Amino acid sequence: MPKLIFLPHEVICPEGAEIDSEPGVSILNAALAKNISIEHACEKSCACTTCHVVVRKGFDSLAESTEDEDDMLDKAWG
């Protein structure tokens, strides 16, 4: 079962968190299910990039990004 580690963030997750997720569940959906409120202004329609995250470890275990995701990440801040 995938384990997601959220580093402390003063607004989103002040204490940090370590959660388990089912394979195939997006990082956003896994976070929201555990009350970690990652902003997602477009309601998960891949239109705004507000929910992007930085993966520091385990990147190779992720599914390949879609063309829509790549296009949106080109516009993301940070």
C-alpha positions in Angstrom: 0.0 0.0 0.0 1.5 3.4 -1.0 2.5 5.6 1.9 2.3 9.4 1.5 4.3 11.7 3.7 3.3 15.3 3.9 5.9 17.7 5.3 4.7 20.3 7.7 3.1 23.3 6.1 1.9 26.2 8.2 -1.5 26.3 6.5 -2.2 23.0 4.9 -0.8 20.5 7.4 0.9 22.2 10.3 2.1 19.0 12.0 2.8 17.1 8.8 1.2 13.7 8.2 1.9 10.2 7.1 -1.0 8.4 5.4 -1.6 5.2 3.6 -3.5 5.2 0.3 -4.8 2.6 -2.1 -2.8 2.1 -5.4 -4.2 4.3 -8.2 -5.7 7.0 -5.9 -4.4 10.5 -6.7 -2.3 12.3 -4.2 -5.0 15.0 -4.1 -7.8 12.5 -3.4 -5.8 10.7 -0.8 -5.0 14.0 1.0 -8.6 15.2 0.9 -9.8 11.8 2.3 -7.6 12.5 5.4 -8.7 16.1 5.8 -5.5 17.6 4.3 -6.9 20.5 2.5 -4.8 20.9 -0.6 -6.3 23.7 -2.7 -8.0 22.5 -5.9 -9.8 25.5 -7.3 -11.1 23.8 -10.5 -12.6 20.8 -8.6 -10.1 18.3 -10.0 -10.8 19.0 -13.7 -7.1 19.7 -14.6 -7.7 23.3 -15.4 -5.8 25.4 -12.9 -2.7 23.8 -11.3 -3.6 25.0 -7.8 -3.3 21.4 -6.5 0.2 20.7 -7.8 2.6 19.1 -5.3 6.4 18.6 -5.1 7.4 14.9 -4.9 10.7 14.6 -3.1 11.0 10.8 -2.9 9.3 8.0 -4.8 8.8 9.8 -8.1 9.7 6.7 -10.1 6.7 4.9 -8.5 4.2 7.4 -9.9 2.2 6.8 -13.1 3.4 8.7 -16.1 1.8 12.2 -16.4 -0.9 12.8 -18.9 -0.5 15.3 -21.7 -3.1 17.5 -20.0 -1.1 17.4 -16.7 2.2 18.3 -18.6 0.5 21.2 -20.3 -0.9 22.5 -17.0 2.4 22.1 -15.1 4.1 24.2 -17.7 1.9 27.1 -16.4 2.2 26.3 -12.7 3.9 28.6 -10.3 6.9 27.5 -8.3 
